[in-house]
Amino acid sequence: MVNDILDFSKLDAGRIELDSHAFDPLAFVTETIELVAGTAKQKGLALTCEVEGELPMAVLADNARVRQVLLNLLGNAIKFSEVGQINVKLTYRPEAGGVLGVAVSDRGIGIPCDRVDRLFRRFSQVDGSNTRKYGGSGLGLAISKALVELMGGEIGVESREGEGSTFGFTVAAPSVKPSQSEPFGAQLPKDTPGAAARILLVDDVAMMRELVRLMLLPSGYEITEASNGAEAVGVALSAPFDLILMDLQMPGMDGQAATRAIRAASDLNGKTPIVALSANVLPIHIADCLEAGMNDHIRKPISPDELLTKVARWSGANEV
């Protein structure tokens, strides 16, 4: 909720600037789908991807913002579906400088025709009752619409109640040479100090651990995972690490308590750099992290550039 409000505030104030990179659109979408595959599998939903027509080998756009929109649409499709499959369709039109199109279709609950106009309004949901079944802030689609329009595109929906929905969006994305394209996470040179570092990744959300893992593995990091604070302390007592990435909000022992325990009890990792992963970005939150014994902070949603830069910095450190 806090992240959504911050994003919308920046959009309203015109403070979000696009950061365009060249990327392979098919590989990019396939990798993005993999981030939610575990959640879909838990519900028995199949995820598919298809290409209509020809795609360029690489396009130029703000892939982080495109990913943000696509993950929101995929998350909604999974949330509102109980059976069937979710399909992502990719299209490309070379006219008008190049336009990349993405459509997400599901067989979920659908949307009543008289409520479709609510979808892209801020803090608005189709079911606004106090007993609604599905959660959410009511900001995701409004933010997606603003981002898509900022990227020179459009977003819309076709839906029938009880039969499913198709959300589609376009963005301006001129084709570029394949040699200019980048992978899902920018790689570090293999001879950088932190490239072979051992990292303990702590987060109670499996999808978040998978996202961070996908960003770090191409750079050669050795990653061990823990799903809660207590487990992290146990792992830190048994093996040395060059860096610990610690979520803050976890059930049971939170990230700050786990950090204090590791600092106090682990001979192997008492001085290992610990970096917080959290959407809590206010100065008081960051001060609390430092007071607990953490060294730095990485904001969620995670920027690949920030993650890789700070991991490279702290995984080479040997003192608190």
Stockholm file with secondary structure:
# STOCKHOLM 1.0

chainA/1-320         MVNDILDFSKLDAGRIELDSHAFDPLAFVTETIELVAGTAKQKGLALTCEVEGELPMAVLADNARVRQVLLNLLGNAIKFSEVGQINVKLTYRPEAGGVLGVAVSDRGIGIPCDRVDRLFRRFSQVDGSNTRKYGGSGLGLAISKALVELMGGEIGVESREGEGSTFGFTVAAPSVKPSQSEPFGAQLPKDTPGAAARILLVDDVAMMRELVRLMLLPSGYEITEASNGAEAVGVALSAPFDLILMDLQMPGMDGQAATRAIRAASDLNGKTPIVALSANVLPIHIADCLEAGMNDHIRKPISPDELLTKVARWSGANEV
#=GR chainA/1-320 SS CHHHHHHHHHHHTTCCCCCCEEECHHHHHHHHHHHHHHHHHHTTCEEEEEECSCCCSCEEECHHHHHHHHHHHHHHHHHTCSSSEEEEEEEEECGGGCEEEEEEECCSCCCCGGGGGGTTSTTCCSCCSTTCSSCCCSCHHHHHHHHHHHTTCCEEEEEETTTEEEEEEEEECCBCCGGGCBCSSCCCCTTSTTTTCEEEEECSCHHHHHHHHHHHGGGTCEEEEESSHHHHHHHHHHSCCSEEEEESCCSSSCHHHHHHHHHHHCTTTTTSCEEEEESCCSHHHHHHHHHHTCCEEEESSCCHHHHHHHHHHHTTCCCC
#=GC SS_cons         CHHHHHHHHHHHTTCCCCCCEEECHHHHHHHHHHHHHHHHHHTTCEEEEEECSCCCSCEEECHHHHHHHHHHHHHHHHHTCSSSEEEEEEEEECGGGCEEEEEEECCSCCCCGGGGGGTTSTTCCSCCSTTCSSCCCSCHHHHHHHHHHHTTCCEEEEEETTTEEEEEEEEECCBCCGGGCBCSSCCCCTTSTTTTCEEEEECSCHHHHHHHHHHHGGGTCEEEEESSHHHHHHHHHHSCCSEEEEESCCSSSCHHHHHHHHHHHCTTTTTSCEEEEESCCSHHHHHHHHHHTCCEEEESSCCHHHHHHHHHHHTTCCCC
//
